Amino acid sequence: MDTASVLSIYHDSVVDGEGLRAVIFFAGCPHFCKGCHNPKSWNLRNGKEMHVNQIVEEALNPLNDITLSGGDPFYQAEAVAKVAKQLKEHGKNIWAYTGWTLEQLLENKDPHQLELLQYVDVLVDGPFILAERDLTLTFRGSRNQRIIDMKTMQDYTMDN
């Protein structure tokens, strides 16, 4: 698949990962987390179909790294993996947010999800849980979510 449903591409974010980032908000999410900050993102039809090359072109900025968000980018993993691969070829650091845990993604053995994981530098995993919401957390909304360096598999949330 060479297209994905995209809600928006936001430039110059400082809250969706370390440093200055372009955030690609993909449509479609199967998690339906109570208290979600973006329930509009659940429905694929709320996004605009964009070609992989168009997404990359619009997201690229020499000053920004990239965050894949949504919705859930792993919901459209086939196309999003192609986007991430091209962005990595441009030297971009990539963060991705998902409502699945890393363990669930690995257990699913979905080849497109596994390919997407290869291009992710930092994964913020787990569903948003309203009862665990904590506004003091950096780069995540609830205490159960983890920030995982995918190169070292180190969980940086253990200190929080």
C-alpha positions in Angstrom: 0.0 0.0 0.0 1.4 3.4 -1.0 -1.1 5.6 0.6 -2.1 6.3 4.2 -4.9 8.2 5.9 -3.4 11.3 7.5 -5.2 13.7 9.8 -2.5 16.4 9.8 1.2 17.1 9.8 2.3 19.5 12.4 5.7 21.2 12.3 7.9 22.5 15.1 6.5 20.5 18.0 8.5 20.3 21.2 6.1 18.1 23.2 6.0 15.0 21.0 9.5 13.8 21.6 13.0 15.3 22.2 14.0 18.3 20.2 12.1 20.0 17.4 9.8 17.6 15.6 7.4 17.3 12.7 4.5 15.2 13.9 2.5 13.1 11.4 -0.9 12.3 12.9 -2.3 9.2 11.1 -6.0 8.4 11.2 -7.3 5.1 12.5 -7.0 3.6 16.0 -8.5 0.3 17.3 -7.8 1.1 21.0 -10.6 3.7 21.7 -9.0 4.8 25.0 -11.3 6.5 27.4 -10.2 10.1 27.8 -8.2 10.1 24.5 -7.0 13.6 23.6 -7.8 13.0 19.9 -10.9 10.7 19.5 -11.4 12.1 16.0 -8.3 10.1 15.1 -10.0 6.8 15.7 -11.8 6.8 12.3 -9.7 6.2 9.2 -12.3 8.2 7.2 -11.5 11.4 9.2 -8.1 11.5 7.5 -7.0 12.5 4.0 -5.5 9.8 1.8 -2.0 10.8 1.0 0.7 9.0 -1.1 3.8 7.9 0.9 6.0 10.3 -1.1 3.7 13.2 -0.4 3.7 12.5 3.3 7.5 12.4 3.4 7.8 15.6 1.3 5.4 17.5 3.5 7.0 16.2 6.8 10.7 16.9 5.7 12.3 19.9 7.2 16.1 20.0 7.7 15.7 21.3 11.3 13.0 18.8 12.5 13.1 15.2 13.5 9.9 13.1 13.1 7.2 11.8 15.4 4.6 9.2 14.2 1.3 9.6 16.1 -2.4 9.4 15.5 -4.6 7.5 15.9 -2.1 4.8 15.9 0.6 4.6 13.2 0.9 0.9 13.7 -2.8 0.6 12.5 -1.6 1.5 9.0 1.8 -0.1 9.4 2.3 -1.1 5.8 2.2 2.4 4.4 3.7 4.0 7.6 6.7 1.7 7.4 7.4 3.0 3.9 7.2 6.6 5.2 9.5 5.8 8.1 12.0 4.1 5.8 12.2 7.2 3.5 12.5 9.5 6.5 15.4 7.4 7.9 17.1 7.6 4.5 17.0 11.4 5.2 18.8 10.9 8.5 15.7 11.5 10.7 15.3 10.4 14.3 11.9 8.8 14.6 9.6 8.6 17.6 6.4 6.6 17.4 3.4 6.5 19.7 1.2 3.3 19.9 -1.6 2.0 22.0 -0.1 -1.5 21.8 2.8 -2.5 24.0 6.1 -3.4 22.4 5.4 -7.0 23.6 2.1 -7.1 21.8 3.6 -5.8 18.6 6.3 -8.5 18.7 3.7 -11.2 19.5 1.4 -10.1 16.7 4.2 -11.0 14.2 2.6 -8.7 11.7 5.4 -8.2 9.1 4.5 -4.6 8.5 4.4 -3.7 12.2 7.7 -5.4 12.7 9.2 -3.6 9.7 8.0 -0.3 11.1 9.6 -1.0 14.4 13.0 -1.3 12.6 12.8 2.4 11.7 11.7 3.6 15.1 14.4 5.1 17.4 12.0 5.7 20.4 8.7 4.0 21.0 6.1 5.3 23.4 3.9 2.3 24.0 0.7 1.3 25.8 -2.8 2.6 25.8 -3.8 5.8 27.5 -5.4 4.9 30.8 -7.5 7.7 32.2 -7.0 6.4 35.8 -3.2 6.6 35.4 -3.2 10.1 33.7 -0.4 12.2 35.0 0.2 15.7 33.7 3.7 15.8 35.1 5.0 13.1 32.8 7.1 14.0 29.9 6.2 12.8 26.4 3.4 10.5 27.6 -0.1 10.8 29.1 -0.5 8.0 31.6 1.9 6.2 34.0 1.5 2.8 32.3 3.0 4.1 29.0 6.7 3.6 28.5 9.4 5.5 26.6 11.6 2.8 25.1 14.9 3.4 23.3 14.6 0.8 20.5 18.3 0.6 19.9 19.2 -0.4 23.5 15.7 -1.6 24.5 16.1 0.6 27.6 12.9 1.8 29.3 13.4 5.4 30.2 10.2 5.7 32.2 11.5 3.6 35.2 12.7 6.8 36.9 9.3 8.5 36.6 
